[in-house]
Amino acid sequence: MQGYRKLNAIAFEKIKPGGILFTFSCSQVVSKENFRLAVFSAAAQSGRNVRILHQLTQPADHPVNIYHPEGEYLKGLVLYVE
């Protein structure tokens, strides 16, 4: 989680105002909620205003078994950075 925070903090520092950031995780051990929290923490740390344009998940050819929620491992955010 620390790596996701650091990587996204660097991206928030470098992206120009009005830029769009695509950030993803394909780790089974990182939940959608924890990934979002890491990205949101990085945004807060950077002091940038950030809006979610899209929340992405895996496509239909990667179905998630109801008894194996960890199978929902692909997650992404498309962010507008002011």
N, CA, C and O atoms as a Maestro MAE file, in Angstrom:
{
 s_m_m2io_version
 :::
 2.0.0
}

f_m_ct {
 s_m_title
 :::
 protein
 m_atom[328] {
  # First column is atom index #
  i_m_mmod_type
  r_m_x_coord
  r_m_y_coord
  r_m_z_coord
  i_m_residue_number
  s_m_chain_name
  s_m_pdb_residue_name
  s_m_pdb_atom_name
  i_m_atomic_number
  :::
  1 25 0.832 -1.190 0.000 1 A "MET " " N  " 7
  2 3 0.000 0.000 0.000 1 A "MET " " CA " 6
  3 2 0.872 1.247 0.000 1 A "MET " " C  " 6
  4 15 0.551 2.251 -0.635 1 A "MET " " O  " 8
  5 25 1.971 1.161 0.719 2 A "GLN " " N  " 7
  6 3 2.880 2.305 0.766 2 A "GLN " " CA " 6
  7 2 3.421 2.621 -0.633 2 A "GLN " " C  " 6
  8 15 3.593 3.788 -0.987 2 A "GLN " " O  " 8
  9 25 3.688 1.581 -1.419 3 A "GLY " " N  " 7
  10 3 4.173 1.775 -2.775 3 A "GLY " " CA " 6
  11 2 3.145 2.475 -3.656 3 A "GLY " " C  " 6
  12 15 3.498 3.343 -4.454 3 A "GLY " " O  " 8
  13 25 1.871 2.102 -3.514 4 A "TYR " " N  " 7
  14 3 0.818 2.770 -4.291 4 A "TYR " " CA " 6
  15 2 0.706 4.246 -3.902 4 A "TYR " " C  " 6
  16 15 0.517 5.108 -4.760 4 A "TYR " " O  " 8
  17 25 0.823 4.526 -2.608 5 A "ARG " " N  " 7
  18 3 0.773 5.925 -2.153 5 A "ARG " " CA " 6
  19 2 1.942 6.714 -2.725 5 A "ARG " " C  " 6
  20 15 1.757 7.810 -3.255 5 A "ARG " " O  " 8
  21 25 3.134 6.162 -2.618 6 A "LYS " " N  " 7
  22 3 4.333 6.871 -3.104 6 A "LYS " " CA " 6
  23 2 4.275 7.106 -4.609 6 A "LYS " " C  " 6
  24 15 4.540 8.211 -5.083 6 A "LYS " " O  " 8
  25 25 3.931 6.071 -5.347 7 A "LEU " " N  " 7
  26 3 3.885 6.186 -6.804 7 A "LEU " " CA " 6
  27 2 2.863 7.228 -7.246 7 A "LEU " " C  " 6
  28 15 3.144 8.044 -8.124 7 A "LEU " " O  " 8
  29 25 1.683 7.201 -6.642 8 A "ASN " " N  " 7
  30 3 0.653 8.166 -7.021 8 A "ASN " " CA " 6
  31 2 0.985 9.567 -6.531 8 A "ASN " " C  " 6
  32 15 0.637 10.545 -7.193 8 A "ASN " " O  " 8
  33 25 1.652 9.687 -5.385 9 A "ALA " " N  " 7
  34 3 2.069 11.010 -4.907 9 A "ALA " " CA " 6
  35 2 3.041 11.646 -5.900 9 A "ALA " " C  " 6
  36 15 2.955 12.842 -6.178 9 A "ALA " " O  " 8
  37 25 3.953 10.854 -6.426 10 A "ILE " " N  " 7
  38 3 4.894 11.367 -7.431 10 A "ILE " " CA " 6
  39 2 4.129 11.814 -8.674 10 A "ILE " " C  " 6
  40 15 4.412 12.870 -9.241 10 A "ILE " " O  " 8
  41 25 3.159 11.005 -9.090 11 A "ALA " " N  " 7
  42 3 2.362 11.365 -10.276 11 A "ALA " " CA " 6
  43 2 1.604 12.667 -10.041 11 A "ALA " " C  " 6
  44 15 1.554 13.520 -10.927 11 A "ALA " " O  " 8
  45 25 1.017 12.828 -8.862 12 A "PHE " " N  " 7
  46 3 0.272 14.059 -8.557 12 A "PHE " " CA " 6
  47 2 1.197 15.276 -8.525 12 A "PHE " " C  " 6
  48 15 0.787 16.374 -8.902 12 A "PHE " " O  " 8
  49 25 2.415 15.093 -8.087 13 A "GLU " " N  " 7
  50 3 3.372 16.198 -8.062 13 A "GLU " " CA " 6
  51 2 3.790 16.616 -9.470 13 A "GLU " " C  " 6
  52 15 4.025 17.798 -9.721 13 A "GLU " " O  " 8
  53 25 3.883 15.670 -10.373 14 A "LYS " " N  " 7
  54 3 4.424 15.936 -11.704 14 A "LYS " " CA " 6
  55 2 3.379 16.319 -12.748 14 A "LYS " " C  " 6
  56 15 3.700 16.994 -13.726 14 A "LYS " " O  " 8
  57 25 2.145 15.898 -12.550 15 A "ILE " " N  " 7
  58 3 1.128 16.139 -13.582 15 A "ILE " " CA " 6
  59 2 0.730 17.614 -13.603 15 A "ILE " " C  " 6
  60 15 0.592 18.250 -12.558 15 A "ILE " " O  " 8
  61 25 0.550 18.134 -14.793 16 A "LYS " " N  " 7
  62 3 0.164 19.536 -14.946 16 A "LYS " " CA " 6
  63 2 -1.312 19.717 -14.602 16 A "LYS " " C  " 6
  64 15 -2.090 18.774 -14.740 16 A "LYS " " O  " 8
  65 25 -1.714 20.909 -14.158 17 A "PRO " " N  " 7
  66 3 -3.135 21.173 -13.898 17 A "PRO " " CA " 6
  67 2 -3.968 20.891 -15.149 17 A "PRO " " C  " 6
  68 15 -3.601 21.278 -16.259 17 A "PRO " " O  " 8
  69 25 -5.074 20.221 -14.949 18 A "GLY " " N  " 7
  70 3 -5.934 19.839 -16.062 18 A "GLY " " CA " 6
  71 2 -5.560 18.491 -16.651 18 A "GLY " " C  " 6
  72 15 -6.163 18.051 -17.631 18 A "GLY " " O  " 8
  73 25 -4.573 17.835 -16.063 19 A "GLY " " N  " 7
  74 3 -4.125 16.538 -16.567 19 A "GLY " " CA " 6
  75 2 -5.033 15.407 -16.116 19 A "GLY " " C  " 6
  76 15 -5.791 15.528 -15.154 19 A "GLY " " O  " 8
  77 25 -4.932 14.320 -16.834 20 A "ILE " " N  " 7
  78 3 -5.707 13.125 -16.503 20 A "ILE " " CA " 6
  79 2 -4.728 12.024 -16.136 20 A "ILE " " C  " 6
  80 15 -3.793 11.726 -16.880 20 A "ILE " " O  " 8
  81 25 -4.962 11.424 -14.974 21 A "LEU " " N  " 7
  82 3 -4.100 10.361 -14.468 21 A "LEU " " CA " 6
  83 2 -4.862 9.041 -14.506 21 A "LEU " " C  " 6
  84 15 -5.973 8.933 -13.987 21 A "LEU " " O  " 8
  85 25 -4.244 8.040 -15.129 22 A "PHE " " N  " 7
  86 3 -4.760 6.675 -15.115 22 A "PHE " " CA " 6
  87 2 -3.906 5.895 -14.126 22 A "PHE " " C  " 6
  88 15 -2.688 5.831 -14.292 22 A "PHE " " O  " 8
  89 25 -4.505 5.306 -13.114 23 A "THR " " N  " 7
  90 3 -3.758 4.544 -12.134 23 A "THR " " CA " 6
  91 2 -4.466 3.213 -11.894 23 A "THR " " C  " 6
  92 15 -5.691 3.154 -11.794 23 A "THR " " O  " 8
  93 25 -3.663 2.140 -11.803 24 A "PHE " " N  " 7
  94 3 -4.225 0.797 -11.737 24 A "PHE " " CA " 6
  95 2 -3.519 -0.074 -10.712 24 A "PHE " " C  " 6
  96 15 -2.385 0.192 -10.315 24 A "PHE " " O  " 8
  97 25 -4.220 -1.121 -10.295 25 A "SER " " N  " 7
  98 3 -3.649 -2.188 -9.489 25 A "SER " " CA " 6
  99 2 -4.185 -3.509 -10.018 25 A "SER " " C  " 6
  100 15 -5.368 -3.633 -10.334 25 A "SER " " O  " 8
  101 25 -3.306 -4.485 -10.108 26 A "CYS " " N  " 7
  102 3 -3.751 -5.822 -10.494 26 A "CYS " " CA " 6
  103 2 -3.354 -6.826 -9.416 26 A "CYS " " C  " 6
  104 15 -3.136 -8.002 -9.705 26 A "CYS " " O  " 8
  105 25 -3.261 -6.359 -8.183 27 A "SER " " N  " 7
  106 3 -2.887 -7.213 -7.060 27 A "SER " " CA " 6
  107 2 -4.127 -7.775 -6.384 27 A "SER " " C  " 6
  108 15 -5.037 -7.036 -6.010 27 A "SER " " O  " 8
  109 25 -4.148 -9.073 -6.235 28 A "GLN " " N  " 7
  110 3 -5.273 -9.744 -5.592 28 A "GLN " " CA " 6
  111 2 -5.367 -9.390 -4.112 28 A "GLN " " C  " 6
  112 15 -6.464 -9.396 -3.553 28 A "GLN " " O  " 8
  113 25 -4.255 -9.083 -3.470 29 A "VAL " " N  " 7
  114 3 -4.268 -8.812 -2.034 29 A "VAL " " CA " 6
  115 2 -4.642 -7.366 -1.705 29 A "VAL " " C  " 6
  116 15 -4.793 -7.016 -0.534 29 A "VAL " " O  " 8
  117 25 -4.789 -6.531 -2.728 30 A "VAL " " N  " 7
  118 3 -5.172 -5.133 -2.515 30 A "VAL " " CA " 6
  119 2 -6.642 -4.986 -2.906 30 A "VAL " " C  " 6
  120 15 -7.006 -5.167 -4.068 30 A "VAL " " O  " 8
  121 25 -7.478 -4.657 -1.928 31 A "SER " " N  " 7
  122 3 -8.901 -4.486 -2.213 31 A "SER " " CA " 6
  123 2 -9.140 -3.168 -2.953 31 A "SER " " C  " 6
  124 15 -8.303 -2.265 -2.941 31 A "SER " " O  " 8
  125 25 -10.290 -3.090 -3.587 32 A "LYS " " N  " 7
  126 3 -10.675 -1.866 -4.292 32 A "LYS " " CA " 6
  127 2 -10.685 -0.685 -3.319 32 A "LYS " " C  " 6
  128 15 -10.244 0.412 -3.661 32 A "LYS " " O  " 8
  129 25 -11.188 -0.916 -2.113 33 A "GLU " " N  " 7
  130 3 -11.272 0.142 -1.108 33 A "GLU " " CA " 6
  131 2 -9.882 0.593 -0.661 33 A "GLU " " C  " 6
  132 15 -9.632 1.790 -0.520 33 A "GLU " " O  " 8
  133 25 -8.976 -0.366 -0.437 34 A "ASN " " N  " 7
  134 3 -7.621 -0.003 -0.006 34 A "ASN " " CA " 6
  135 2 -6.847 0.714 -1.105 34 A "ASN " " C  " 6
  136 15 -6.072 1.629 -0.828 34 A "ASN " " O  " 8
  137 25 -7.058 0.300 -2.350 35 A "PHE " " N  " 7
  138 3 -6.407 0.980 -3.464 35 A "PHE " " CA " 6
  139 2 -6.879 2.429 -3.545 35 A "PHE " " C  " 6
  140 15 -6.070 3.348 -3.671 35 A "PHE " " O  " 8
  141 25 -8.198 2.625 -3.471 36 A "ARG " " N  " 7
  142 3 -8.740 3.988 -3.501 36 A "ARG " " CA " 6
  143 2 -8.193 4.811 -2.348 36 A "ARG " " C  " 6
  144 15 -7.839 5.976 -2.530 36 A "ARG " " O  " 8
  145 25 -8.121 4.219 -1.164 37 A "LEU " " N  " 7
  146 3 -7.596 4.935 0.000 37 A "LEU " " CA " 6
  147 2 -6.147 5.356 -0.222 37 A "LEU " " C  " 6
  148 15 -5.770 6.473 0.131 37 A "LEU " " O  " 8
  149 25 -5.337 4.482 -0.796 38 A "ALA " " N  " 7
  150 3 -3.933 4.821 -1.071 38 A "ALA " " CA " 6
  151 2 -3.850 5.983 -2.058 38 A "ALA " " C  " 6
  152 15 -3.055 6.903 -1.870 38 A "ALA " " O  " 8
  153 25 -4.672 5.942 -3.113 39 A "VAL " " N  " 7
  154 3 -4.658 7.015 -4.109 39 A "VAL " " CA " 6
  155 2 -5.175 8.314 -3.500 39 A "VAL " " C  " 6
  156 15 -4.616 9.382 -3.746 39 A "VAL " " O  " 8
  157 25 -6.238 8.226 -2.708 40 A "PHE " " N  " 7
  158 3 -6.798 9.430 -2.085 40 A "PHE " " CA " 6
  159 2 -5.824 10.025 -1.088 40 A "PHE " " C  " 6
  160 15 -5.737 11.247 -0.967 40 A "PHE " " O  " 8
  161 25 -5.087 9.185 -0.367 41 A "SER " " N  " 7
  162 3 -4.072 9.680 0.569 41 A "SER " " CA " 6
  163 2 -2.970 10.417 -0.184 41 A "SER " " C  " 6
  164 15 -2.488 11.457 0.266 41 A "SER " " O  " 8
  165 25 -2.577 9.875 -1.327 42 A "ALA " " N  " 7
  166 3 -1.560 10.531 -2.143 42 A "ALA " " CA " 6
  167 2 -2.053 11.871 -2.655 42 A "ALA " " C  " 6
  168 15 -1.296 12.842 -2.686 42 A "ALA " " O  " 8
  169 25 -3.313 11.934 -3.057 43 A "ALA " " N  " 7
  170 3 -3.886 13.202 -3.535 43 A "ALA " " CA " 6
  171 2 -3.893 14.234 -2.412 43 A "ALA " " C  " 6
  172 15 -3.523 15.388 -2.625 43 A "ALA " " O  " 8
  173 25 -4.311 13.823 -1.223 44 A "ALA " " N  " 7
  174 3 -4.346 14.742 -0.080 44 A "ALA " " CA " 6
  175 2 -2.936 15.207 0.266 44 A "ALA " " C  " 6
  176 15 -2.712 16.384 0.545 44 A "ALA " " O  " 8
  177 25 -1.999 14.282 0.245 45 A "GLN " " N  " 7
  178 3 -0.598 14.606 0.548 45 A "GLN " " CA " 6
  179 2 -0.048 15.619 -0.449 45 A "GLN " " C  " 6
  180 15 0.740 16.491 -0.081 45 A "GLN " " O  " 8
  181 25 -0.461 15.507 -1.706 46 A "SER " " N  " 7
  182 3 0.056 16.406 -2.735 46 A "SER " " CA " 6
  183 2 -0.605 17.783 -2.699 46 A "SER " " C  " 6
  184 15 -0.084 18.744 -3.263 46 A "SER " " O  " 8
  185 25 -1.756 17.869 -2.030 47 A "GLY " " N  " 7
  186 3 -2.476 19.136 -1.966 47 A "GLY " " CA " 6
  187 2 -3.218 19.477 -3.245 47 A "GLY " " C  " 6
  188 15 -3.654 20.616 -3.416 47 A "GLY " " O  " 8
  189 25 -3.371 18.519 -4.146 48 A "ARG " " N  " 7
  190 3 -4.051 18.753 -5.415 48 A "ARG " " CA " 6
  191 2 -5.529 18.413 -5.294 48 A "ARG " " C  " 6
  192 15 -5.911 17.509 -4.551 48 A "ARG " " O  " 8
  193 25 -6.351 19.144 -6.031 49 A "ASN " " N  " 7
  194 3 -7.757 18.788 -6.147 49 A "ASN " " CA " 6
  195 2 -7.877 17.731 -7.232 49 A "ASN " " C  " 6
  196 15 -7.401 17.919 -8.352 49 A "ASN " " O  " 8
  197 25 -8.515 16.622 -6.894 50 A "VAL " " N  " 7
  198 3 -8.604 15.477 -7.803 50 A "VAL " " CA " 6
  199 2 -10.049 15.013 -7.858 50 A "VAL " " C  " 6
  200 15 -10.725 14.919 -6.833 50 A "VAL " " O  " 8
  201 25 -10.515 14.724 -9.066 51 A "ARG " " N  " 7
  202 3 -11.877 14.201 -9.247 51 A "ARG " " CA " 6
  203 2 -11.810 12.873 -9.982 51 A "ARG " " C  " 6
  204 15 -10.992 12.688 -10.883 51 A "ARG " " O  " 8
  205 25 -12.675 11.956 -9.587 52 A "ILE " " N  " 7
  206 3 -12.762 10.659 -10.254 52 A "ILE " " CA " 6
  207 2 -13.627 10.815 -11.499 52 A "ILE " " C  " 6
  208 15 -14.786 11.223 -11.416 52 A "ILE " " O  " 8
  209 25 -13.055 10.489 -12.648 53 A "LEU " " N  " 7
  210 3 -13.829 10.494 -13.887 53 A "LEU " " CA " 6
  211 2 -14.440 9.122 -14.147 53 A "LEU " " C  " 6
  212 15 -15.590 9.015 -14.572 53 A "LEU " " O  " 8
  213 25 -13.661 8.074 -13.888 54 A "HIS " " N  " 7
  214 3 -14.134 6.698 -14.094 54 A "HIS " " CA " 6
  215 2 -13.488 5.778 -13.073 54 A "HIS " " C  " 6
  216 15 -12.340 5.971 -12.673 54 A "HIS " " O  " 8
  217 25 -14.257 4.766 -12.658 55 A "GLN " " N  " 7
  218 3 -13.719 3.680 -11.853 55 A "GLN " " CA " 6
  219 2 -13.779 2.430 -12.722 55 A "GLN " " C  " 6
  220 15 -14.843 2.051 -13.212 55 A "GLN " " O  " 8
  221 25 -12.644 1.807 -12.904 56 A "LEU " " N  " 7
  222 3 -12.551 0.687 -13.827 56 A "LEU " " CA " 6
  223 2 -12.369 -0.630 -13.076 56 A "LEU " " C  " 6
  224 15 -11.741 -0.685 -12.018 56 A "LEU " " O  " 8
  225 25 -12.930 -1.675 -13.648 57 A "THR " " N  " 7
  226 3 -12.764 -3.026 -13.114 57 A "THR " " CA " 6
  227 2 -12.443 -3.947 -14.282 57 A "THR " " C  " 6
  228 15 -12.370 -3.524 -15.436 57 A "THR " " O  " 8
  229 25 -12.255 -5.204 -13.951 58 A "GLN " " N  " 7
  230 3 -11.916 -6.147 -15.009 58 A "GLN " " CA " 6
  231 2 -13.112 -6.376 -15.933 58 A "GLN " " C  " 6
  232 15 -14.263 -6.217 -15.526 58 A "GLN " " O  " 8
  233 25 -12.827 -6.747 -17.169 59 A "PRO " " N  " 7
  234 3 -13.903 -6.952 -18.145 59 A "PRO " " CA " 6
  235 2 -14.659 -8.251 -17.892 59 A "PRO " " C  " 6
  236 15 -14.288 -9.046 -17.029 59 A "PRO " " O  " 8
  237 25 -15.705 -8.443 -18.645 60 A "ALA " " N  " 7
  238 3 -16.595 -9.592 -18.477 60 A "ALA " " CA " 6
  239 2 -15.887 -10.932 -18.679 60 A "ALA " " C  " 6
  240 15 -16.345 -11.955 -18.170 60 A "ALA " " O  " 8
  241 25 -14.783 -10.936 -19.414 61 A "ASP " " N  " 7
  242 3 -14.087 -12.209 -19.617 61 A "ASP " " CA " 6
  243 2 -13.210 -12.603 -18.425 61 A "ASP " " C  " 6
  244 15 -12.501 -13.609 -18.476 61 A "ASP " " O  " 8
  245 25 -13.261 -11.805 -17.352 62 A "HIS " " N  " 7
  246 3 -12.611 -12.125 -16.076 62 A "HIS " " CA " 6
  247 2 -13.672 -12.092 -14.965 62 A "HIS " " C  " 6
  248 15 -13.583 -11.255 -14.066 62 A "HIS " " O  " 8
  249 25 -14.663 -12.976 -15.007 63 A "PRO " " N  " 7
  250 3 -15.737 -12.925 -14.016 63 A "PRO " " CA " 6
  251 2 -15.234 -13.208 -12.603 63 A "PRO " " C  " 6
  252 15 -14.238 -13.905 -12.409 63 A "PRO " " O  " 8
  253 25 -15.933 -12.657 -11.635 64 A "VAL " " N  " 7
  254 3 -15.570 -12.820 -10.232 64 A "VAL " " CA " 6
  255 2 -16.510 -13.843 -9.612 64 A "VAL " " C  " 6
  256 15 -17.730 -13.684 -9.649 64 A "VAL " " O  " 8
  257 25 -15.936 -14.884 -9.046 65 A "ASN " " N  " 7
  258 3 -16.719 -15.894 -8.347 65 A "ASN " " CA " 6
  259 2 -17.187 -15.321 -7.020 65 A "ASN " " C  " 6
  260 15 -16.390 -14.763 -6.266 65 A "ASN " " O  " 8
  261 25 -18.458 -15.455 -6.735 66 A "ILE " " N  " 7
  262 3 -19.020 -14.888 -5.505 66 A "ILE " " CA " 6
  263 2 -18.345 -15.447 -4.253 66 A "ILE " " C  " 6
  264 15 -18.320 -14.783 -3.217 66 A "ILE " " O  " 8
  265 25 -17.801 -16.654 -4.338 67 A "TYR " " N  " 7
  266 3 -17.136 -17.273 -3.191 67 A "TYR " " CA " 6
  267 2 -15.640 -16.966 -3.144 67 A "TYR " " C  " 6
  268 15 -14.931 -17.427 -2.249 67 A "TYR " " O  " 8
  269 25 -15.174 -16.193 -4.103 68 A "HIS " " N  " 7
  270 3 -13.756 -15.817 -4.160 68 A "HIS " " CA " 6
  271 2 -13.646 -14.332 -4.544 68 A "HIS " " C  " 6
  272 15 -13.221 -14.000 -5.651 68 A "HIS " " O  " 8
  273 25 -14.038 -13.436 -3.605 69 A "PRO " " N  " 7
  274 3 -14.032 -12.006 -3.934 69 A "PRO " " CA " 6
  275 2 -12.644 -11.474 -4.277 69 A "PRO " " C  " 6
  276 15 -12.525 -10.440 -4.934 69 A "PRO " " O  " 8
  277 25 -11.590 -12.172 -3.838 70 A "GLU " " N  " 7
  278 3 -10.235 -11.743 -4.174 70 A "GLU " " CA " 6
  279 2 -9.977 -11.836 -5.676 70 A "GLU " " C  " 6
  280 15 -9.007 -11.273 -6.184 70 A "GLU " " O  " 8
  281 25 -10.855 -12.554 -6.383 71 A "GLY " " N  " 7
  282 3 -10.734 -12.656 -7.825 71 A "GLY " " CA " 6
  283 2 -10.993 -11.342 -8.540 71 A "GLY " " C  " 6
  284 15 -10.712 -11.206 -9.730 71 A "GLY " " O  " 8
  285 25 -11.529 -10.378 -7.808 72 A "GLU " " N  " 7
  286 3 -11.729 -9.036 -8.372 72 A "GLU " " CA " 6
  287 2 -10.434 -8.247 -8.173 72 A "GLU " " C  " 6
  288 15 -10.374 -7.301 -7.387 72 A "GLU " " O  " 8
  289 25 -9.414 -8.660 -8.900 73 A "TYR " " N  " 7
  290 3 -8.075 -8.108 -8.667 73 A "TYR " " CA " 6
  291 2 -7.733 -6.936 -9.565 73 A "TYR " " C  " 6
  292 15 -6.840 -6.159 -9.228 73 A "TYR " " O  " 8
  293 25 -8.406 -6.777 -10.692 74 A "LEU " " N  " 7
  294 3 -8.108 -5.659 -11.587 74 A "LEU " " CA " 6
  295 2 -8.938 -4.454 -11.198 74 A "LEU " " C  " 6
  296 15 -10.165 -4.531 -11.130 74 A "LEU " " O  " 8
  297 25 -8.282 -3.358 -10.947 75 A "LYS " " N  " 7
  298 3 -9.005 -2.132 -10.547 75 A "LYS " " CA " 6
  299 2 -8.230 -0.919 -11.041 75 A "LYS " " C  " 6
  300 15 -7.001 -0.935 -11.116 75 A "LYS " " O  " 8
  301 25 -8.964 0.123 -11.372 76 A "GLY " " N  " 7
  302 3 -8.305 1.319 -11.858 76 A "GLY " " CA " 6
  303 2 -9.144 2.554 -11.658 76 A "GLY " " C  " 6
  304 15 -10.361 2.481 -11.489 76 A "GLY " " O  " 8
  305 25 -8.476 3.686 -11.678 77 A "LEU " " N  " 7
  306 3 -9.136 4.983 -11.553 77 A "LEU " " CA " 6
  307 2 -8.634 5.900 -12.658 77 A "LEU " " C  " 6
  308 15 -7.443 5.934 -12.967 77 A "LEU " " O  " 8
  309 25 -9.553 6.631 -13.239 78 A "VAL " " N  " 7
  310 3 -9.195 7.695 -14.179 78 A "VAL " " CA " 6
  311 2 -9.516 8.997 -13.450 78 A "VAL " " C  " 6
  312 15 -10.668 9.256 -13.102 78 A "VAL " " O  " 8
  313 25 -8.498 9.803 -13.226 79 A "LEU " " N  " 7
  314 3 -8.623 10.980 -12.367 79 A "LEU " " CA " 6
  315 2 -8.314 12.265 -13.125 79 A "LEU " " C  " 6
  316 15 -7.398 12.314 -13.947 79 A "LEU " " O  " 8
  317 25 -9.082 13.288 -12.839 80 A "TYR " " N  " 7
  318 3 -8.822 14.635 -13.349 80 A "TYR " " CA " 6
  319 2 -8.106 15.391 -12.249 80 A "TYR " " C  " 6
  320 15 -8.611 15.489 -11.130 80 A "TYR " " O  " 8
  321 25 -6.944 15.920 -12.553 81 A "VAL " " N  " 7
  322 3 -6.122 16.594 -11.547 81 A "VAL " " CA " 6
  323 2 -6.112 18.088 -11.851 81 A "VAL " " C  " 6
  324 15 -5.638 18.517 -12.903 81 A "VAL " " O  " 8
  325 25 -6.639 18.869 -10.922 82 A "GLU " " N  " 7
  326 3 -6.699 20.335 -11.118 82 A "GLU " " CA " 6
  327 2 -5.380 20.987 -10.749 82 A "GLU " " C  " 6
  328 15 -5.244 22.206 -10.850 82 A "GLU " " O  " 8
  :::
 }
 m_bond[327] {
  # First column is bond index #
  i_m_from
  i_m_to
  i_m_order
  :::
  1 1 2 1
  2 2 3 1
  3 3 4 2
  4 3 5 1
  5 5 6 1
  6 6 7 1
  7 7 8 2
  8 7 9 1
  9 9 10 1
  10 10 11 1
  11 11 12 2
  12 11 13 1
  13 13 14 1
  14 14 15 1
  15 15 16 2
  16 15 17 1
  17 17 18 1
  18 18 19 1
  19 19 20 2
  20 19 21 1
  21 21 22 1
  22 22 23 1
  23 23 24 2
  24 23 25 1
  25 25 26 1
  26 26 27 1
  27 27 28 2
  28 27 29 1
  29 29 30 1
  30 30 31 1
  31 31 32 2
  32 31 33 1
  33 33 34 1
  34 34 35 1
  35 35 36 2
  36 35 37 1
  37 37 38 1
  38 38 39 1
  39 39 40 2
  40 39 41 1
  41 41 42 1
  42 42 43 1
  43 43 44 2
  44 43 45 1
  45 45 46 1
  46 46 47 1
  47 47 48 2
  48 47 49 1
  49 49 50 1
  50 50 51 1
  51 51 52 2
  52 51 53 1
  53 53 54 1
  54 54 55 1
  55 55 56 2
  56 55 57 1
  57 57 58 1
  58 58 59 1
  59 59 60 2
  60 59 61 1
  61 61 62 1
  62 62 63 1
  63 63 64 2
  64 63 65 1
  65 65 66 1
  66 66 67 1
  67 67 68 2
  68 67 69 1
  69 69 70 1
  70 70 71 1
  71 71 72 2
  72 71 73 1
  73 73 74 1
  74 74 75 1
  75 75 76 2
  76 75 77 1
  77 77 78 1
  78 78 79 1
  79 79 80 2
  80 79 81 1
  81 81 82 1
  82 82 83 1
  83 83 84 2
  84 83 85 1
  85 85 86 1
  86 86 87 1
  87 87 88 2
  88 87 89 1
  89 89 90 1
  90 90 91 1
  91 91 92 2
  92 91 93 1
  93 93 94 1
  94 94 95 1
  95 95 96 2
  96 95 97 1
  97 97 98 1
  98 98 99 1
  99 99 100 2
  100 99 101 1
  101 101 102 1
  102 102 103 1
  103 103 104 2
  104 103 105 1
  105 105 106 1
  106 106 107 1
  107 107 108 2
  108 107 109 1
  109 109 110 1
  110 110 111 1
  111 111 112 2
  112 111 113 1
  113 113 114 1
  114 114 115 1
  115 115 116 2
  116 115 117 1
  117 117 118 1
  118 118 119 1
  119 119 120 2
  120 119 121 1
  121 121 122 1
  122 122 123 1
  123 123 124 2
  124 123 125 1
  125 125 126 1
  126 126 127 1
  127 127 128 2
  128 127 129 1
  129 129 130 1
  130 130 131 1
  131 131 132 2
  132 131 133 1
  133 133 134 1
  134 134 135 1
  135 135 136 2
  136 135 137 1
  137 137 138 1
  138 138 139 1
  139 139 140 2
  140 139 141 1
  141 141 142 1
  142 142 143 1
  143 143 144 2
  144 143 145 1
  145 145 146 1
  146 146 147 1
  147 147 148 2
  148 147 149 1
  149 149 150 1
  150 150 151 1
  151 151 152 2
  152 151 153 1
  153 153 154 1
  154 154 155 1
  155 155 156 2
  156 155 157 1
  157 157 158 1
  158 158 159 1
  159 159 160 2
  160 159 161 1
  161 161 162 1
  162 162 163 1
  163 163 164 2
  164 163 165 1
  165 165 166 1
  166 166 167 1
  167 167 168 2
  168 167 169 1
  169 169 170 1
  170 170 171 1
  171 171 172 2
  172 171 173 1
  173 173 174 1
  174 174 175 1
  175 175 176 2
  176 175 177 1
  177 177 178 1
  178 178 179 1
  179 179 180 2
  180 179 181 1
  181 181 182 1
  182 182 183 1
  183 183 184 2
  184 183 185 1
  185 185 186 1
  186 186 187 1
  187 187 188 2
  188 187 189 1
  189 189 190 1
  190 190 191 1
  191 191 192 2
  192 191 193 1
  193 193 194 1
  194 194 195 1
  195 195 196 2
  196 195 197 1
  197 197 198 1
  198 198 199 1
  199 199 200 2
  200 199 201 1
  201 201 202 1
  202 202 203 1
  203 203 204 2
  204 203 205 1
  205 205 206 1
  206 206 207 1
  207 207 208 2
  208 207 209 1
  209 209 210 1
  210 210 211 1
  211 211 212 2
  212 211 213 1
  213 213 214 1
  214 214 215 1
  215 215 216 2
  216 215 217 1
  217 217 218 1
  218 218 219 1
  219 219 220 2
  220 219 221 1
  221 221 222 1
  222 222 223 1
  223 223 224 2
  224 223 225 1
  225 225 226 1
  226 226 227 1
  227 227 228 2
  228 227 229 1
  229 229 230 1
  230 230 231 1
  231 231 232 2
  232 231 233 1
  233 233 234 1
  234 234 235 1
  235 235 236 2
  236 235 237 1
  237 237 238 1
  238 238 239 1
  239 239 240 2
  240 239 241 1
  241 241 242 1
  242 242 243 1
  243 243 244 2
  244 243 245 1
  245 245 246 1
  246 246 247 1
  247 247 248 2
  248 247 249 1
  249 249 250 1
  250 250 251 1
  251 251 252 2
  252 251 253 1
  253 253 254 1
  254 254 255 1
  255 255 256 2
  256 255 257 1
  257 257 258 1
  258 258 259 1
  259 259 260 2
  260 259 261 1
  261 261 262 1
  262 262 263 1
  263 263 264 2
  264 263 265 1
  265 265 266 1
  266 266 267 1
  267 267 268 2
  268 267 269 1
  269 269 270 1
  270 270 271 1
  271 271 272 2
  272 271 273 1
  273 273 274 1
  274 274 275 1
  275 275 276 2
  276 275 277 1
  277 277 278 1
  278 278 279 1
  279 279 280 2
  280 279 281 1
  281 281 282 1
  282 282 283 1
  283 283 284 2
  284 283 285 1
  285 285 286 1
  286 286 287 1
  287 287 288 2
  288 287 289 1
  289 289 290 1
  290 290 291 1
  291 291 292 2
  292 291 293 1
  293 293 294 1
  294 294 295 1
  295 295 296 2
  296 295 297 1
  297 297 298 1
  298 298 299 1
  299 299 300 2
  300 299 301 1
  301 301 302 1
  302 302 303 1
  303 303 304 2
  304 303 305 1
  305 305 306 1
  306 306 307 1
  307 307 308 2
  308 307 309 1
  309 309 310 1
  310 310 311 1
  311 311 312 2
  312 311 313 1
  313 313 314 1
  314 314 315 1
  315 315 316 2
  316 315 317 1
  317 317 318 1
  318 318 319 1
  319 319 320 2
  320 319 321 1
  321 321 322 1
  322 322 323 1
  323 323 324 2
  324 323 325 1
  325 325 326 1
  326 326 327 1
  327 327 328 2
  :::
 }
}
